[in-house]
Amino acid sequence: MPKISSDTLWELASAEVQSREDGTGGEEDGGVDPVSLNERTVFFIGNKAGGKTTILLRCLDRDEPPKPTLALEYTFGRRARGHNTPKDIAHLWELGGGTSLSDLVQIPITAQNVRSLSVVLVLDLSKPNALWGTMERLLQTTRTQVEKACSKPQRTVESKVGSKQQAQNRPLMVLPKDHPDRELINPFPVPLLIIGSKFDIFQDFDSEKRKVICKTLRFISHYYAASLIFTSSKSESLMSKTKSLFTQLGFGTEKGKSMSSDLSKPLIIPAGMDSLSQIGSPPTTDVDIGTLHAKNPLDLWKKVFEVVFPPENTSDHHRELKDPAKDPQYSEPQIDSMRAQKDTELDQYKRNVSKSWKGLELET
């Protein structure tokens, strides 16, 4: 097949079809080497207004002001490996609305891309009371969709490689075989990066509250075999480190060696570099662990965290925002006023029709 000399959509699509027809999508031994893939999918989820779009634009070196995400948005990034070689492509999806639109995860997570999928969970450090609920809801919904996509039959040569088993085993590979925690964690089925955003606000929190949040996020990240980093759009150094972790997921670059577990500094912990012994037990200064009825370690950490940061009651808010047209972040004054006018006209029409039917006299 001739080399692709440009990046038109038609040529990229043609190359993809040809690759699948030739059976070059998988390795000869039936395994998957994620680094060899030319296309990957990265799915951004997290708190509403938590900084997902800002982080995504900075990672792509796009100098443009971020706009509120409209439900679910798509963009892409390209990166050249070398001279005269096809560029790697990262398909980038971003879910807006926090947890209110989590049902939309079925769109970017499919049987066709699940074997090259990675997830980026952005948690707003400045809003700790919404942190656990956001993390739990989004990861649960995403995991369910990933497992559903893995169970679907593949129509290409990729079906022969057993994508479900690979998706389950890939994260576990980040831990050495002799790691003492291998049997104690529950790896996320696809590579996961957890980003704690707005560190510039978080660093002014009370030291004890910072300790609870830091240790809890370290445990969550280790439990799911995920990477963890704290960042701020106001720090070029932190954004550079964040971009490095993003390019590993989006373009298969080599893993960085930066690591910081100092609770007084921004956390940077690549997947597999932490341990339960280093994290320690949940910080319980004001609660007796013995009085907490927890089903498992994750549930125990949740109960301790929510003692310090009681969860927000957002059920009514989520129900109201199920219709994005009612979300103020998507407001369009001219369109909204016209919509209100039409709604009024419709109500008036309904009343008039009702009256006309009641006063109708049948001719004899």
C-alpha positions as CSV (number, residue, x, y, z in Angstrom):
1,M,0.0,0.0,0.0
2,P,1.5,3.4,-0.9
3,K,2.5,5.7,1.9
4,I,0.1,8.4,3.0
5,S,1.5,11.7,2.0
6,S,-1.2,13.9,3.5
7,D,-3.8,13.8,6.2
8,T,-7.1,14.1,4.4
9,L,-10.0,12.2,5.9
10,W,-10.6,10.1,2.8
11,E,-7.0,8.9,2.8
12,L,-7.1,8.1,6.6
13,A,-10.4,6.3,6.2
14,S,-9.0,4.3,3.2
15,A,-5.9,3.4,5.1
16,E,-8.0,2.2,8.0
17,V,-10.2,0.0,5.8
18,Q,-7.3,-1.4,4.0
19,S,-5.5,-2.2,7.3
20,R,-8.5,-4.1,8.6
21,E,-9.0,-6.0,5.3
22,D,-5.4,-7.0,5.3
23,G,-5.6,-8.2,8.9
24,T,-2.9,-5.9,10.1
25,G,-4.9,-4.7,13.1
26,G,-3.5,-7.4,15.5
27,E,-0.2,-9.1,16.3
28,E,0.7,-12.4,14.7
29,D,0.7,-14.2,18.0
30,G,-2.8,-13.0,18.7
31,G,-1.7,-10.4,21.3
32,V,-2.2,-6.7,21.3
33,D,0.6,-4.2,21.4
34,P,-1.0,-0.8,22.2
35,V,2.1,1.1,21.3
36,S,1.9,-0.3,17.7
37,L,-1.6,1.1,17.1
38,N,-1.9,4.2,15.0
39,E,-5.2,5.2,16.5
40,R,-6.3,5.5,20.1
41,T,-9.4,6.8,21.9
42,V,-9.2,8.9,25.1
43,F,-12.4,9.6,26.9
44,F,-12.5,12.6,29.3
45,I,-15.0,12.6,32.2
46,G,-15.3,14.4,35.5
47,N,-16.8,17.2,37.5
48,K,-18.9,19.8,35.7
49,A,-16.8,22.9,35.2
50,G,-13.9,21.0,36.6
51,G,-11.4,22.0,33.9
52,K,-11.6,19.1,31.5
53,T,-11.7,21.3,28.4
54,T,-8.9,23.5,29.6
55,I,-6.7,20.5,30.3
56,L,-7.5,18.9,26.9
57,L,-6.7,22.1,25.0
58,R,-3.4,22.6,26.8
59,C,-2.4,19.0,26.1
60,L,-3.1,19.6,22.4
61,D,-1.1,22.9,22.5
62,R,-4.2,24.7,21.3
63,D,-4.2,28.4,22.2
64,E,-7.9,29.0,22.4
65,P,-10.3,29.9,25.2
66,P,-12.3,27.0,26.6
67,K,-16.0,26.8,26.1
68,P,-18.6,24.9,28.1
69,T,-18.9,21.4,26.8
70,L,-22.2,20.8,25.1
71,A,-23.2,17.3,26.4
72,L,-20.6,15.2,24.5
73,E,-18.0,16.7,22.2
74,Y,-15.4,15.2,19.9
75,T,-12.0,16.4,18.7
76,F,-8.8,14.7,17.7
77,G,-5.0,15.1,17.8
78,R,-2.2,14.0,15.6
79,R,1.4,13.3,16.3
80,A,4.2,12.3,13.9
81,R,6.4,9.5,14.9
82,G,9.1,10.3,12.4
83,H,9.8,11.5,8.9
84,N,7.6,10.1,6.1
85,T,5.5,7.9,8.5
86,P,1.8,8.0,9.1
87,K,0.8,10.2,12.0
88,D,-0.7,8.7,15.2
89,I,-4.2,9.8,15.8
90,A,-5.9,10.3,19.1
91,H,-9.7,10.4,19.1
92,L,-10.7,12.6,22.0
93,W,-14.2,12.6,23.6
94,E,-15.3,14.8,26.4
95,L,-18.4,14.3,28.5
96,G,-20.0,17.5,29.8
97,G,-22.5,18.0,32.6
98,G,-20.6,16.0,35.3
99,T,-22.7,12.9,36.2
100,S,-26.0,14.2,34.8
101,L,-25.3,13.0,31.3
102,S,-23.4,9.8,32.1
103,D,-25.8,7.7,29.9
104,L,-23.9,9.1,26.9
105,V,-20.8,7.0,27.6
106,Q,-22.3,4.4,25.2
107,I,-21.4,6.7,22.3
108,P,-17.6,7.0,22.6
109,I,-17.1,3.5,24.1
110,T,-17.7,0.8,21.4
111,A,-16.7,-2.7,20.6
112,Q,-14.5,-1.3,17.8
113,N,-12.4,1.0,19.9
114,V,-12.4,-0.5,23.4
115,R,-9.1,-2.3,22.9
116,S,-7.4,1.0,22.3
117,L,-9.4,3.1,24.8
118,S,-8.1,5.0,27.8
119,V,-10.1,7.1,30.3
120,V,-9.2,10.4,31.9
121,L,-11.1,11.2,35.1
122,V,-10.8,14.9,36.1
123,L,-11.8,15.6,39.7
124,D,-12.2,19.2,40.9
125,L,-10.0,19.4,44.1
126,S,-11.7,22.7,45.0
127,K,-15.0,20.8,45.5
128,P,-14.2,17.9,47.8
129,N,-17.9,17.3,48.8
130,A,-18.7,16.3,45.2
131,L,-15.5,14.4,44.7
132,W,-16.4,10.9,45.7
133,G,-19.9,10.9,44.2
134,T,-18.6,12.1,40.9
135,M,-15.8,9.5,40.8
136,E,-18.0,6.6,41.9
137,R,-20.9,7.4,39.4
138,L,-18.7,8.0,36.4
139,L,-16.3,5.1,36.9
140,Q,-19.2,2.7,37.5
141,T,-21.1,3.8,34.4
142,T,-17.9,3.8,32.3
143,R,-16.8,0.3,33.5
144,T,-20.3,-1.1,32.7
145,Q,-20.1,0.2,29.2
146,V,-16.5,-1.0,28.7
147,E,-17.5,-4.5,29.8
148,K,-20.6,-4.4,27.6
149,A,-18.4,-3.3,24.6
150,C,-15.9,-6.1,25.3
151,S,-18.6,-8.7,25.3
152,K,-19.9,-7.8,21.8
153,P,-18.6,-9.8,18.9
154,Q,-16.0,-8.0,16.7
155,R,-16.5,-8.0,12.9
156,T,-12.9,-7.6,12.1
157,V,-9.7,-9.6,12.5
158,E,-9.5,-8.0,16.0
159,S,-12.1,-10.4,17.2
160,K,-9.5,-13.2,17.3
161,V,-7.5,-11.6,19.9
162,G,-10.0,-11.8,22.7
163,S,-10.4,-8.1,23.4
164,K,-12.3,-8.7,26.7
165,Q,-9.5,-10.6,28.3
166,Q,-7.0,-8.1,27.1
167,A,-9.0,-5.2,28.4
168,Q,-9.1,-6.8,31.8
169,N,-5.4,-7.8,31.9
170,R,-3.9,-4.7,30.5
171,P,-4.1,-2.5,33.7
172,L,-3.0,-5.4,35.8
173,M,0.3,-5.5,33.8
174,V,1.3,-2.2,35.4
175,L,2.0,-4.1,38.7
176,P,5.0,-6.4,38.9
177,K,4.1,-10.1,39.4
178,D,5.6,-10.0,42.9
179,H,3.7,-6.9,43.9
180,P,2.0,-7.6,47.3
181,D,-1.2,-5.8,46.3
182,R,-2.0,-7.7,43.1
183,E,-4.8,-9.7,44.7
184,L,-6.1,-6.7,46.8
185,I,-7.0,-4.3,44.1
186,N,-9.6,-4.1,41.4
187,P,-8.0,-2.7,38.2
188,F,-10.1,-0.6,35.9
189,P,-10.7,-2.6,32.7
190,V,-8.9,0.0,30.5
191,P,-6.0,2.4,31.3
192,L,-7.1,5.1,33.7
193,L,-5.6,8.5,34.5
194,I,-7.0,10.5,37.4
195,I,-6.3,14.2,37.4
196,G,-6.9,16.4,40.4
197,S,-7.6,19.9,38.9
198,K,-7.4,23.4,40.4
199,F,-4.5,22.6,42.7
200,D,-3.9,26.4,43.0
201,I,-7.1,26.6,45.1
202,F,-6.6,23.2,46.8
203,Q,-3.2,24.2,48.2
204,D,-4.8,26.8,50.4
205,F,-7.0,24.3,52.2
206,D,-6.5,23.3,55.8
207,S,-3.6,20.8,56.1
208,E,-5.7,18.1,57.6
209,K,-8.3,18.3,54.9
210,R,-5.6,18.2,52.2
211,K,-4.2,15.1,53.9
212,V,-7.6,13.3,53.7
213,I,-8.1,14.2,50.0
214,C,-4.5,13.3,49.1
215,K,-4.5,9.9,50.8
216,T,-8.0,9.0,49.6
217,L,-7.1,9.8,45.9
218,R,-3.9,7.8,46.3
219,F,-5.9,4.8,47.5
220,I,-8.5,5.2,44.8
221,S,-5.8,5.4,42.1
222,H,-3.9,2.4,43.4
223,Y,-7.1,0.4,43.8
224,Y,-8.0,0.9,40.2
225,A,-4.4,0.6,38.9
226,A,-4.6,4.2,37.7
227,S,-2.1,7.0,37.4
228,L,-2.7,10.1,39.5
229,I,-1.6,13.7,39.1
230,F,-2.6,17.0,40.6
231,T,-2.5,20.0,38.2
232,S,-3.4,23.6,37.7
233,S,-3.9,25.6,34.5
234,K,-1.9,28.4,36.2
235,S,1.2,26.2,36.5
236,E,3.2,25.5,33.3
237,S,5.3,22.9,35.1
238,L,2.3,20.9,36.3
239,M,0.5,21.2,32.9
240,S,3.7,19.9,31.2
241,K,3.7,16.9,33.5
242,T,0.0,16.4,32.8
243,K,0.6,16.6,29.1
244,S,3.3,13.9,29.4
245,L,0.8,11.5,31.0
246,F,-1.8,12.3,28.4
247,T,0.5,11.6,25.5
248,Q,1.2,8.2,26.9
249,L,-2.4,7.4,26.6
250,G,-3.2,9.2,23.4
251,F,-0.1,8.5,21.4
252,G,1.8,5.7,23.1
253,T,4.8,7.6,24.2
254,E,7.3,6.2,26.7
255,K,6.3,6.5,30.4
256,G,7.8,9.3,32.3
257,K,9.7,8.8,35.6
258,S,8.4,11.8,37.5
259,M,7.0,10.8,40.9
260,S,5.9,12.8,44.0
261,S,4.0,11.3,46.9
262,D,4.7,14.2,49.3
263,L,1.3,15.3,50.6
264,S,2.6,18.9,50.9
265,K,3.2,19.0,47.1
266,P,1.3,18.2,43.9
267,L,0.9,14.4,43.7
268,I,2.4,12.7,40.7
269,I,2.1,8.9,40.9
270,P,2.3,6.7,37.8
271,A,0.3,3.5,37.8
272,G,1.9,0.7,39.7
273,M,4.3,3.0,41.6
274,D,2.3,3.1,44.8
275,S,1.4,0.5,47.4
276,L,-1.2,0.1,50.2
277,S,1.6,0.0,52.8
278,Q,2.9,3.3,51.6
279,I,-0.5,4.9,51.5
280,G,-1.4,3.7,55.0
281,S,-4.8,3.5,56.7
282,P,-7.6,6.0,56.2
283,P,-7.0,9.2,58.2
284,T,-9.6,9.0,61.0
285,T,-8.9,11.7,63.5
286,D,-12.6,12.2,64.3
287,V,-14.1,8.8,63.7
288,D,-13.6,5.3,65.1
289,I,-13.1,2.9,62.2
290,G,-14.5,0.1,64.4
291,T,-17.9,1.8,64.4
292,L,-18.0,1.9,60.5
293,H,-19.8,-1.0,58.8
294,A,-17.9,-1.3,55.5
295,K,-18.3,-4.1,53.0
296,N,-14.7,-3.8,51.6
297,P,-11.6,-1.5,51.8
298,L,-13.1,0.9,49.1
299,D,-16.3,1.2,51.1
300,L,-14.3,1.9,54.3
301,W,-12.4,4.7,52.6
302,K,-15.6,6.1,51.3
303,K,-17.3,6.2,54.7
304,V,-14.2,7.9,56.3
305,F,-14.0,10.4,53.4
306,E,-17.7,11.3,53.7
307,V,-17.4,11.9,57.4
308,V,-15.0,14.8,56.6
309,F,-16.7,15.8,53.4
310,P,-20.4,15.0,53.5
311,P,-21.7,14.4,49.9
312,E,-23.9,17.0,48.2
313,N,-27.6,16.2,47.7
314,T,-27.6,16.5,43.9
315,S,-30.4,14.1,43.0
316,D,-32.9,16.9,42.3
317,H,-30.4,18.9,40.3
318,H,-29.5,15.9,38.2
319,R,-33.1,15.2,37.5
320,E,-33.7,18.8,36.4
321,L,-30.7,18.8,34.1
322,K,-31.6,15.6,32.4
323,D,-32.8,18.0,29.6
324,P,-29.7,19.9,28.5
325,A,-32.0,22.7,27.2
326,K,-32.7,23.6,30.9
327,D,-29.0,23.8,31.8
328,P,-28.0,27.5,32.2
329,Q,-24.5,26.8,30.8
330,Y,-26.1,26.1,27.3
331,S,-28.3,29.3,27.4
332,E,-28.8,31.2,24.1
333,P,-30.9,34.4,24.9
334,Q,-32.3,34.9,21.5
335,I,-33.2,31.2,21.0
336,D,-34.5,30.8,24.5
337,S,-36.8,33.9,24.2
338,M,-38.2,32.6,20.9
339,R,-38.7,29.1,22.5
340,A,-40.6,30.8,25.4
341,Q,-42.7,32.7,23.0
342,K,-43.6,29.5,21.0
343,D,-44.4,27.7,24.2
344,T,-46.8,30.5,25.2
345,E,-48.4,30.4,21.7
346,L,-48.8,26.6,22.0
347,D,-50.5,26.8,25.4
348,Q,-52.9,29.5,24.0
349,Y,-53.6,27.3,21.0
350,K,-54.4,24.3,23.2
351,R,-56.8,26.5,25.3
352,N,-58.6,27.8,22.2
353,V,-59.0,24.3,20.7
354,S,-60.4,23.1,24.0
355,K,-63.0,25.9,24.1
356,S,-64.0,25.4,20.4
357,W,-64.7,21.7,21.0
358,K,-66.8,22.4,24.0
359,G,-68.9,25.1,22.2
360,L,-69.2,23.2,19.0
361,E,-72.8,22.7,17.8
362,L,-73.4,19.9,15.4
363,E,-75.6,20.8,12.4
364,T,-78.8,18.8,12.0
